[in-house]
Amino acid sequence: MPDATTVSSTSRARANWRLIRSMLALHPRPFVIAFSGAAVFALATVASSFAIRWVIDNVIVVRFDAGEVTSGAVMTGFGLIIGIGLIRAVGVVFRRAFASIGMWRVAQTYTNQVIDKLVTQPLGWHRRHANGDLVARAGVDTEAAVSVIAPIPFASSTVLMIFVSTIWLFLTDVPLGLVAIVVFPLLVATNVVYERAVAVHFTDAQDRLGTFSAGVHESFEGIQLIKSYGAEERETQRLTALAGDVLTPRVRAIRMRSWFEALLELIPTLTNIALVVIGALRVNTGDVTIGEFSSVIFLFTLLVLPLRLIGYALSELPRSMAAWTRIQAVVTEPVEPDPVRGITIAEPGIGVRFDDVVFRHAGAETDAVGPVSVTLPSGSITALVGPTGAGKSTMADLAAGLVAPTSGAIAITDGPRSIVFQEAFLLAGTVRDNIEFGDQLDDDEIWEALRLAAAEAFVGGLPAQLDTVVGERGVSLSGGQRQRVALARALVRRPSLLILDDTTSALDPATESTVLDNMRTALASTTVLLIASRPSTIALADDVVFLSAGAMTGHGTHDELLRTHAEYRQLVEAFEADREGAR
């Protein structure tokens, strides 16, 4: 999209029209009703000036000139004013109610569109985007984008009032009509100048707000780290600086808006004064009646507020356009290929097979993994071992279908796959909610999964057992308890492939051994791929794949690699020494 400072007024007007039209098209029914109510309100407003004119000329003036007025005239005038007023009120109710309904439906649609796109994008896409900025696009940007749509039906009624009123004013008196319509081009010119000047500041503010949201999200996520290092002051300064970055363009925009709103007040007021002066002179010369003059002043006074409000509505367009552009940047971005589509079904007896698999991160100059060729038998437990940065987690992500290989082919056993990460993520619900994860499961299935994960005892001791609320991210549970609940969530689905990314690191060796034995017994057909850094865990595996700098340099049993692979032996001895030193 062109920069806000360079696009022409015509291009900007077209873009604004596309924005409004696209929103109205999402939920046309409530807006049709709102526009109908707005039309009734507009016509009734113009008609009210006719009623005022009739009452002044046929009731008030007659009363002063003749000294009396018929009751029929009084009742007719009363009926005109009350009847037209009621019709206006009905139009207002329908316009406001259905405009608000339509606006919030559009907001919900935009939010759903953003969320749908976020959940369909693969993991690699999310790793390139800040979570806080994405949250801002689904929330703050959505509300900002639709803020312009609710006043549109009212703005349409103003346009209709202007059209009908112009005809009515010229039919009443041409000079007064000419004075009155001068206000319209002045307001349009004022809005064009304002919108051109302020658009860049609103765009800048929305982008900076996304950066600020990302910073706040990161701070909340790392609150434990911040507290443990006593970095509260530094973090406060960082967020204050980000908030200041948001403030600067917003203050500039508000200053411009204050001048714009002052002109919105000044132009109609000066026009009204001119109408009073010129109208008084024409009444004095007998060119118009008192009733006609009063109806002109009354009608223009009724138009002043709508004219100001339509200006306010137009002033929201730059902010809405900036937010809508940020939403569309996510919604219209093509969905990247699903890494799972590149995985084929392995033949019977094979759990996982890597054929010359290479993976390179976007923008990197070297491969993170590969080339790797290895076959893991169905039902086997394989340990992925290697020094830090060897590519173990990347290889696990490849097997899970979370990322696609740069080259090579992956085949896995047919059936569901589950992965449990080292940092167990729990929802802020109950134990049951976390294990079911949207599925409907029997209690017996849940308890069996908890037994396999060695979590049956501690969950049974919780106040409400399965219905105990664990808090956000499972804050009420220990690290080992969170890991076992997350493991039970995976095991309850009886996966054909289970990937454990150092999942049992928070468990003591005895519990870890129990969990792996349970899995070997109850899930004999499940292929398990586990990242391990504990020698006792490695020894429990059927075989070991050793990675070094992304390449597979060893494959065999634990005992075989201890005898034949020097780097593996040194790493295991280092693990052992680290364990001994920690005791």
C-alpha positions as CSV (number, residue, x, y, z in Angstrom):
1,M,0.0,0.0,0.0
2,P,1.4,3.5,-0.8
3,D,2.8,5.6,1.9
4,A,0.2,7.9,3.5
5,T,2.3,11.0,2.8
6,T,2.5,10.3,-1.0
7,V,-0.9,9.0,-2.0
8,S,-3.2,11.5,-3.7
9,S,-6.5,12.7,-2.2
10,T,-8.3,10.8,-5.0
11,S,-6.4,7.6,-4.2
12,R,-7.0,8.0,-0.5
13,A,-10.7,8.6,-1.1
14,R,-10.9,5.5,-3.2
15,A,-9.1,3.5,-0.5
16,N,-11.5,4.9,2.2
17,W,-14.5,3.9,0.0
18,R,-13.1,0.4,-0.4
19,L,-12.6,0.1,3.3
20,I,-16.2,1.2,4.1
21,R,-17.7,-0.9,1.3
22,S,-15.8,-4.0,2.4
23,M,-17.1,-3.7,6.0
24,L,-20.7,-3.1,4.9
25,A,-20.5,-6.1,2.6
26,L,-19.6,-8.4,5.5
27,H,-22.9,-8.0,7.3
28,P,-25.3,-6.1,5.0
29,R,-28.6,-6.8,6.8
30,P,-28.1,-4.7,10.0
31,F,-26.6,-1.9,7.9
32,V,-29.5,-1.9,5.5
33,I,-31.9,-1.4,8.5
34,A,-29.6,1.2,10.0
35,F,-29.5,3.1,6.7
36,S,-33.3,2.9,6.4
37,G,-33.6,4.3,9.9
38,A,-31.1,7.1,8.9
39,A,-33.2,8.0,5.8
40,V,-36.4,8.2,7.9
41,F,-34.5,10.4,10.4
42,A,-33.2,12.7,7.6
43,L,-36.5,13.2,5.9
44,A,-38.3,13.7,9.2
45,T,-35.7,16.3,10.2
46,V,-36.3,18.3,7.0
47,A,-40.0,17.9,7.5
48,S,-39.7,19.4,11.0
49,S,-38.6,22.7,9.5
50,F,-41.7,22.7,7.4
51,A,-43.8,22.1,10.6
52,I,-42.0,25.0,12.4
53,R,-42.7,27.3,9.4
54,W,-46.3,26.3,9.3
55,V,-46.8,26.8,13.0
56,I,-45.1,30.2,13.0
57,D,-47.0,31.5,9.9
58,N,-50.4,29.9,10.7
59,V,-50.5,30.0,14.5
60,I,-48.0,32.4,16.2
61,V,-48.1,35.2,13.6
62,V,-51.9,34.9,13.2
63,R,-52.3,35.1,17.0
64,F,-50.3,38.3,17.2
65,D,-51.9,39.9,14.1
66,A,-55.6,38.8,14.6
67,G,-55.5,38.4,18.4
68,E,-56.8,34.9,18.2
69,V,-56.2,31.6,16.5
70,T,-58.5,28.6,15.9
71,S,-58.2,25.5,18.0
72,G,-58.0,23.5,14.8
73,A,-54.8,25.3,13.8
74,V,-53.3,24.8,17.2
75,M,-54.1,21.1,17.1
76,T,-52.8,20.7,13.6
77,G,-49.5,22.4,14.5
78,F,-49.2,20.3,17.7
79,G,-49.9,17.1,15.7
80,L,-47.3,18.0,13.1
81,I,-44.5,18.7,15.6
82,I,-45.3,15.6,17.8
83,G,-45.9,13.3,14.9
84,I,-42.7,14.3,13.0
85,G,-40.7,14.1,16.3
86,L,-41.9,10.6,17.0
87,I,-41.0,9.5,13.4
88,R,-37.5,11.0,13.9
89,A,-37.1,9.1,17.2
90,V,-38.0,5.8,15.6
91,G,-35.4,6.5,12.9
92,V,-32.8,7.3,15.5
93,V,-33.5,4.1,17.4
94,F,-33.2,1.9,14.3
95,R,-30.1,3.7,13.0
96,R,-28.2,3.5,16.3
97,A,-29.1,0.0,17.3
98,F,-28.5,-1.7,14.0
99,A,-25.4,0.4,13.2
100,S,-23.9,-0.8,16.5
101,I,-24.9,-4.4,15.9
102,G,-23.4,-4.3,12.4
103,M,-20.2,-2.7,13.7
104,W,-19.6,-5.4,16.4
105,R,-20.4,-8.2,13.9
106,V,-17.8,-6.8,11.6
107,A,-15.3,-6.6,14.5
108,Q,-16.0,-10.2,15.3
109,T,-15.6,-11.3,11.7
110,Y,-12.2,-9.5,11.5
111,T,-11.1,-11.1,14.8
112,N,-12.1,-14.5,13.5
113,Q,-10.3,-14.0,10.2
114,V,-7.1,-13.1,12.0
115,I,-7.4,-16.0,14.4
116,D,-8.2,-18.4,11.6
117,K,-5.1,-17.3,9.7
118,L,-2.9,-17.5,12.8
119,V,-4.0,-21.1,13.6
120,T,-3.5,-22.2,10.0
121,Q,0.0,-20.8,9.6
122,P,2.7,-23.4,10.4
123,L,5.2,-23.1,13.3
124,G,7.9,-21.6,11.2
125,W,5.7,-18.6,10.3
126,H,4.9,-17.9,14.0
127,R,8.6,-18.0,14.9
128,R,9.1,-15.1,12.6
129,H,6.4,-12.9,14.1
130,A,6.1,-11.4,17.6
131,N,3.2,-12.8,19.5
132,G,2.3,-9.5,21.1
133,D,2.0,-7.8,17.7
134,L,-0.3,-10.6,16.5
135,V,-2.4,-10.2,19.6
136,A,-2.7,-6.5,18.9
137,R,-3.9,-7.1,15.3
138,A,-6.6,-9.4,16.6
139,G,-7.7,-7.1,19.3
140,V,-6.7,-3.4,19.3
141,D,-6.4,-3.1,15.5
142,T,-9.8,-4.7,15.0
143,E,-11.5,-2.2,17.3
144,A,-9.7,0.7,15.7
145,A,-10.6,-0.5,12.2
146,V,-14.4,-0.8,12.8
147,S,-14.6,2.5,14.8
148,V,-15.4,4.3,11.6
149,I,-18.3,2.1,10.5
150,A,-20.9,2.9,13.2
151,P,-21.2,6.6,12.3
152,I,-21.6,5.8,8.6
153,P,-25.4,5.4,8.6
154,F,-25.6,8.7,10.5
155,A,-23.3,10.3,7.9
156,S,-25.6,9.0,5.1
157,S,-28.6,10.6,6.8
158,T,-26.6,13.9,6.9
159,V,-25.9,13.6,3.1
160,L,-29.5,13.0,2.5
161,M,-30.5,15.9,4.7
162,I,-28.0,18.1,2.9
163,F,-29.5,17.2,-0.5
164,V,-33.1,17.6,0.5
165,S,-32.4,20.7,2.6
166,T,-30.6,22.4,-0.3
167,I,-33.7,22.0,-2.4
168,W,-35.9,23.2,0.4
169,L,-33.6,26.2,1.2
170,F,-33.6,27.3,-2.5
171,L,-37.3,26.9,-2.7
172,T,-37.7,29.0,0.4
173,D,-35.2,31.7,-0.6
174,V,-32.3,31.6,-3.1
175,P,-29.9,34.1,-1.3
176,L,-30.3,32.3,2.0
177,G,-29.8,29.0,0.3
178,L,-26.6,30.2,-1.3
179,V,-25.2,31.3,2.1
180,A,-26.2,28.0,3.7
181,I,-24.5,25.7,1.1
182,V,-21.2,27.6,1.3
183,V,-20.5,25.6,4.5
184,F,-20.4,22.2,2.7
185,P,-17.4,22.7,0.4
186,L,-15.5,24.4,3.2
187,L,-16.0,21.4,5.5
188,V,-15.0,19.0,2.7
189,A,-11.8,21.0,2.0
190,T,-11.0,21.1,5.7
191,N,-11.4,17.3,6.0
192,V,-9.2,16.6,2.9
193,V,-6.4,18.7,4.3
194,Y,-6.7,17.2,7.7
195,E,-6.8,13.6,6.5
196,R,-3.8,14.1,4.3
197,A,-1.8,15.5,7.2
198,V,-2.8,13.1,9.9
199,A,-2.8,9.8,8.1
200,V,0.9,9.2,8.4
201,H,0.8,9.7,12.2
202,F,-2.1,7.3,12.7
203,T,-0.3,4.6,10.6
204,D,2.9,5.2,12.6
205,A,1.0,5.0,15.9
206,Q,-0.7,1.7,15.1
207,D,2.7,0.1,14.0
208,R,4.3,1.3,17.2
209,L,1.4,0.1,19.3
210,G,2.0,-3.4,17.8
211,T,5.6,-3.2,18.9
212,F,4.6,-2.0,22.4
213,S,2.1,-4.9,22.7
214,A,4.9,-7.3,21.7
215,G,7.1,-5.9,24.4
216,V,4.4,-6.1,27.1
217,H,3.7,-9.7,26.1
218,E,7.3,-10.6,26.3
219,S,7.6,-9.0,29.7
220,F,4.6,-10.9,31.0
221,E,6.0,-14.1,29.6
222,G,9.3,-13.6,31.3
223,I,8.1,-12.2,34.6
224,Q,9.8,-15.0,36.5
225,L,13.2,-14.2,34.9
226,I,12.7,-10.5,35.5
227,K,11.9,-11.0,39.2
228,S,14.7,-13.5,39.7
229,Y,17.3,-11.1,38.3
230,G,15.9,-8.0,39.9
231,A,15.4,-6.4,36.5
232,E,12.1,-4.7,37.3
233,E,13.5,-1.2,36.9
234,R,15.3,-2.0,33.6
235,E,12.1,-3.6,32.3
236,T,10.0,-0.6,33.4
237,Q,12.4,1.7,31.6
238,R,12.2,-0.4,28.4
239,L,8.4,-0.5,28.4
240,T,8.2,3.2,29.2
241,A,10.4,3.9,26.2
242,L,8.1,1.8,24.0
243,A,5.1,3.5,25.4
244,G,6.7,6.9,24.6
245,D,7.3,5.8,21.1
246,V,3.5,5.2,20.8
247,L,2.7,8.5,22.5
248,T,4.7,10.7,20.1
249,P,2.7,10.1,16.8
250,R,-0.6,10.0,18.8
251,V,0.1,13.5,20.3
252,R,0.9,14.8,16.9
253,A,-2.3,13.4,15.5
254,I,-4.4,14.7,18.5
255,R,-2.9,18.2,18.0
256,M,-4.0,18.2,14.3
257,R,-7.4,16.8,15.3
258,S,-7.9,19.6,17.9
259,W,-7.4,22.2,15.1
260,F,-9.7,20.2,12.8
261,E,-12.4,20.1,15.5
262,A,-12.1,23.8,16.2
263,L,-12.7,24.5,12.5
264,L,-15.7,22.1,12.5
265,E,-17.1,24.3,15.2
266,L,-16.1,27.6,13.7
267,I,-17.3,27.2,10.1
268,P,-21.0,26.3,10.8
269,T,-21.1,29.0,13.5
270,L,-19.9,31.7,11.2
271,T,-22.4,30.5,8.6
272,N,-25.2,30.6,11.1
273,I,-24.4,34.2,12.0
274,A,-24.4,35.1,8.3
275,L,-27.8,33.5,7.9
276,V,-29.2,35.4,10.8
277,V,-27.9,38.8,9.5
278,I,-28.9,38.3,5.9
279,G,-32.2,36.6,6.9
280,A,-33.1,39.5,9.1
281,L,-32.5,42.0,6.3
282,R,-34.7,40.0,3.9
283,V,-37.5,39.8,6.5
284,N,-37.2,43.5,6.9
285,T,-37.6,44.0,3.1
286,G,-40.5,41.6,2.9
287,D,-38.7,39.1,0.7
288,V,-39.3,36.3,3.1
289,T,-41.9,35.7,5.9
290,I,-40.9,35.3,9.5
291,G,-42.0,31.7,9.3
292,E,-39.8,31.1,6.2
293,F,-36.8,32.8,7.9
294,S,-37.3,30.8,11.1
295,S,-37.6,27.5,9.2
296,V,-34.3,28.2,7.4
297,I,-32.5,29.0,10.7
298,F,-34.1,26.0,12.4
299,L,-33.2,23.7,9.6
300,F,-29.6,24.9,9.4
301,T,-29.3,24.6,13.2
302,L,-30.5,21.0,13.0
303,L,-27.8,20.4,10.3
304,V,-24.9,21.9,12.2
305,L,-24.6,19.0,14.7
306,P,-24.8,16.3,11.9
307,L,-22.3,18.3,9.9
308,R,-19.9,18.3,12.8
309,L,-20.5,14.6,13.6
310,I,-19.8,13.6,10.0
311,G,-16.6,15.5,10.3
312,Y,-15.7,13.6,13.4
313,A,-16.6,10.3,11.6
314,L,-14.3,11.3,8.7
315,S,-11.5,12.1,11.1
316,E,-11.6,8.5,12.2
317,L,-10.9,7.2,8.7
318,P,-7.0,7.6,8.9
319,R,-6.9,5.6,12.1
320,S,-9.3,3.0,10.9
321,M,-7.4,2.7,7.6
322,A,-4.1,2.2,9.4
323,A,-5.6,-0.5,11.6
324,W,-7.4,-2.2,8.7
325,T,-4.2,-2.3,6.7
326,R,-2.4,-4.1,9.6
327,I,-5.3,-6.6,9.8
328,Q,-5.2,-7.2,6.1
329,A,-1.5,-7.8,6.2
330,V,-2.2,-10.9,8.2
331,V,-5.5,-12.0,6.7
332,T,-4.3,-11.8,3.1
333,E,-0.9,-13.3,3.6
334,P,-0.8,-16.7,1.9
335,V,-0.8,-19.7,4.2
336,E,2.6,-21.3,4.1
337,P,2.6,-25.0,3.1
338,D,1.8,-27.4,6.0
339,P,5.0,-29.3,6.8
340,V,2.8,-32.4,7.5
341,R,2.0,-32.6,3.8
342,G,5.6,-33.5,3.0
343,I,5.5,-36.5,5.3
344,T,4.6,-39.8,3.8
345,I,3.3,-43.0,5.5
346,A,6.0,-45.5,6.3
347,E,5.6,-49.2,5.4
348,P,4.6,-51.6,8.2
349,G,7.3,-52.2,10.8
350,I,8.9,-48.7,10.4
351,G,8.2,-46.0,13.0
352,V,10.2,-43.1,11.5
353,R,12.5,-42.9,8.5
354,F,14.7,-40.0,7.5
355,D,16.1,-40.1,3.9
356,D,18.9,-37.6,3.4
357,V,17.0,-35.0,5.4
358,V,18.4,-31.5,5.5
359,F,17.0,-28.5,7.3
360,R,18.2,-24.9,7.2
361,H,16.5,-22.0,9.0
362,A,15.3,-19.1,6.8
363,G,18.1,-16.7,6.2
364,A,20.8,-19.0,7.6
365,E,23.9,-19.8,5.6
366,T,24.5,-23.3,7.1
367,D,22.3,-26.3,7.7
368,A,20.9,-26.8,11.2
369,V,20.4,-30.5,10.6
370,G,21.6,-33.0,8.0
371,P,22.0,-34.7,5.9
372,V,20.4,-37.4,8.1
373,S,19.4,-40.9,7.1
374,V,18.1,-43.2,9.7
375,T,15.3,-45.7,10.2
376,L,13.7,-46.3,13.6
377,P,11.6,-49.6,14.0
378,S,8.0,-49.4,15.0
379,G,7.5,-49.7,18.7
380,S,11.1,-48.8,19.5
381,I,12.3,-46.2,22.0
382,T,15.1,-44.1,20.5
383,A,17.1,-41.4,22.4
384,L,18.4,-38.3,20.6
385,V,21.6,-37.3,22.2
386,G,24.1,-34.6,21.4
387,P,25.7,-31.4,22.7
388,T,23.9,-28.1,22.9
389,G,23.0,-26.8,19.5
390,A,23.5,-30.2,17.8
391,G,20.0,-30.0,16.2
392,K,18.1,-32.4,18.5
393,S,15.0,-30.3,18.9
394,T,15.0,-29.4,15.2
395,M,15.1,-33.1,14.3
396,A,12.2,-33.7,16.8
397,D,10.2,-30.9,15.1
398,L,10.9,-32.4,11.7
399,A,9.5,-35.8,12.9
400,A,6.5,-34.1,14.4
401,G,5.7,-32.3,11.2
402,L,6.1,-28.9,12.9
403,V,8.7,-27.8,10.3
404,A,9.3,-29.0,6.8
405,P,12.8,-30.3,5.6
406,T,14.7,-28.1,3.2
407,S,15.5,-31.3,1.3
408,G,15.1,-35.0,1.7
409,A,12.1,-37.1,2.7
410,I,10.4,-38.2,6.0
411,A,8.1,-41.2,6.5
412,I,6.4,-42.0,9.7
413,T,4.1,-44.8,10.9
414,D,0.4,-44.3,10.2
415,G,-1.7,-42.9,13.0
416,P,-1.8,-39.9,15.4
417,R,1.4,-38.1,16.6
418,S,2.0,-36.4,19.9
419,I,4.8,-34.2,21.1
420,V,5.6,-33.1,24.7
421,F,8.0,-30.2,25.1
422,Q,10.4,-29.6,27.9
423,E,8.5,-26.5,28.9
424,A,5.1,-28.1,29.6
425,F,2.3,-25.7,28.6
426,L,-0.9,-26.1,30.5
427,L,-4.1,-24.2,30.0
428,A,-5.6,-22.1,32.8
429,G,-8.4,-24.6,33.3
430,T,-8.8,-27.9,35.2
431,V,-6.6,-31.0,35.0
432,R,-9.5,-32.6,33.0
433,D,-9.5,-29.6,30.5
434,N,-5.8,-30.0,29.9
435,I,-5.8,-33.7,29.3
436,E,-9.0,-33.7,27.1
437,F,-7.8,-30.6,25.2
438,G,-11.1,-30.3,23.4
439,D,-11.9,-34.0,23.1
440,Q,-14.6,-35.7,25.1
441,L,-13.0,-38.5,27.2
442,D,-14.2,-40.9,29.8
443,D,-12.8,-40.5,33.3
444,D,-11.4,-44.1,33.0
445,E,-9.4,-43.1,30.0
446,I,-8.0,-40.0,31.7
447,W,-7.1,-41.9,34.9
448,E,-5.3,-44.6,32.8
449,A,-3.3,-41.9,31.0
450,L,-2.4,-40.3,34.4
451,R,-1.3,-43.8,35.7
452,L,1.0,-44.2,32.7
453,A,2.5,-40.8,33.3
454,A,3.0,-41.6,37.0
455,A,0.6,-38.7,37.8
456,E,-2.3,-40.7,39.2
457,A,-1.3,-40.3,42.9
458,F,-0.7,-36.6,43.0
459,V,-3.9,-35.8,40.9
460,G,-5.9,-38.0,43.2
461,G,-4.6,-35.9,46.1
462,L,-5.7,-32.6,44.6
463,P,-8.7,-30.9,46.3
464,A,-11.1,-31.5,43.3
465,Q,-8.9,-34.2,41.6
466,L,-9.6,-34.0,37.8
467,D,-11.7,-30.8,38.3
468,T,-8.9,-28.9,40.1
469,V,-8.1,-25.6,38.4
470,V,-4.3,-25.5,37.8
471,G,-4.1,-21.8,37.1
472,E,-2.5,-20.0,34.1
473,R,0.3,-22.2,32.6
474,G,-0.3,-24.6,35.5
475,V,1.2,-22.2,38.1
476,S,-0.3,-24.2,41.0
477,L,1.6,-27.3,40.1
478,S,5.3,-28.1,40.4
479,G,7.5,-28.5,37.3
480,G,7.4,-32.3,37.5
481,Q,3.7,-32.3,38.0
482,R,3.2,-30.1,35.0
483,Q,5.4,-32.3,32.9
484,R,3.4,-35.4,33.9
485,V,0.0,-33.8,33.1
486,A,1.4,-32.8,29.7
487,L,2.6,-36.3,29.2
488,A,-0.8,-37.7,30.1
489,R,-2.4,-35.4,27.6
490,A,-0.2,-37.0,24.9
491,L,-0.6,-40.6,26.1
492,V,-4.4,-40.5,26.4
493,R,-4.5,-40.3,22.6
494,R,-2.6,-43.5,22.1
495,P,-0.2,-42.0,19.5
496,S,1.6,-44.1,17.0
497,L,4.5,-41.7,17.3
498,L,5.4,-40.0,20.6
499,I,8.1,-37.3,20.7
500,L,9.5,-36.3,24.1
501,D,11.6,-33.1,24.0
502,D,13.5,-33.6,27.2
503,T,10.1,-34.0,28.8
504,T,11.2,-36.1,31.8
505,S,14.0,-33.7,32.8
506,A,12.0,-32.5,35.9
507,L,11.3,-36.1,37.1
508,D,13.5,-38.0,39.5
509,P,15.2,-41.1,37.9
510,A,12.9,-43.6,39.6
511,T,9.7,-41.8,38.4
512,E,11.2,-41.4,34.9
513,S,12.0,-45.1,34.8
514,T,8.5,-45.9,35.9
515,V,7.0,-43.7,33.2
516,L,9.1,-45.3,30.4
517,D,8.4,-48.8,31.6
518,N,4.6,-48.0,31.7
519,M,4.9,-46.7,28.1
520,R,6.8,-49.7,27.0
521,T,4.2,-52.1,28.4
522,A,0.9,-50.3,27.6
523,L,2.0,-48.6,24.4
524,A,4.1,-51.4,22.8
525,S,3.3,-50.4,19.3
526,T,4.1,-46.7,19.9
527,T,7.4,-45.4,18.5
528,V,9.1,-43.1,21.0
529,L,11.6,-40.5,20.0
530,L,13.0,-38.8,23.1
531,I,15.6,-36.1,23.6
532,A,17.7,-37.0,26.6
533,S,20.5,-35.6,28.6
534,R,20.4,-37.9,31.6
535,P,22.5,-41.1,31.3
536,S,19.9,-43.1,33.2
537,T,17.3,-42.1,30.6
538,I,19.6,-42.8,27.7
539,A,20.3,-46.3,29.0
540,L,16.5,-47.1,29.0
541,A,16.3,-46.5,25.2
542,D,16.5,-49.3,22.7
543,D,19.0,-47.4,20.6
544,V,20.6,-44.0,20.4
545,V,21.0,-41.4,17.6
546,F,24.0,-39.1,18.3
547,L,24.0,-35.7,16.7
548,S,26.9,-33.3,16.4
549,A,26.7,-30.0,14.7
550,G,23.5,-31.1,12.9
551,A,25.0,-34.3,11.5
552,M,24.3,-37.8,12.7
553,T,27.7,-39.3,13.7
554,G,26.5,-42.3,15.6
555,H,23.6,-44.8,15.8
556,G,23.4,-47.8,18.0
557,T,22.7,-49.0,21.5
558,H,23.9,-47.1,24.5
559,D,26.6,-49.7,25.3
560,E,27.8,-49.9,21.7
561,L,28.3,-46.1,21.4
562,L,30.1,-46.0,24.7
563,R,32.6,-48.5,23.3
564,T,32.9,-47.1,19.8
565,H,32.1,-43.4,19.8
566,A,34.6,-41.2,21.6
567,E,32.5,-38.0,21.4
568,Y,29.5,-39.8,22.7
569,R,31.5,-41.3,25.5
570,Q,32.9,-38.0,26.5
571,L,29.4,-36.3,26.5
572,V,27.9,-39.1,28.7
573,E,30.8,-38.9,31.1
574,A,30.3,-35.1,31.3
575,F,26.6,-35.7,32.0
576,E,27.6,-38.1,34.8
577,A,30.1,-35.7,36.3
578,D,27.5,-32.9,36.1
579,R,25.0,-35.1,38.0
580,E,27.6,-36.1,40.6
581,G,28.6,-32.5,41.1
582,A,25.0,-31.4,41.6
583,R,24.4,-33.8,44.4
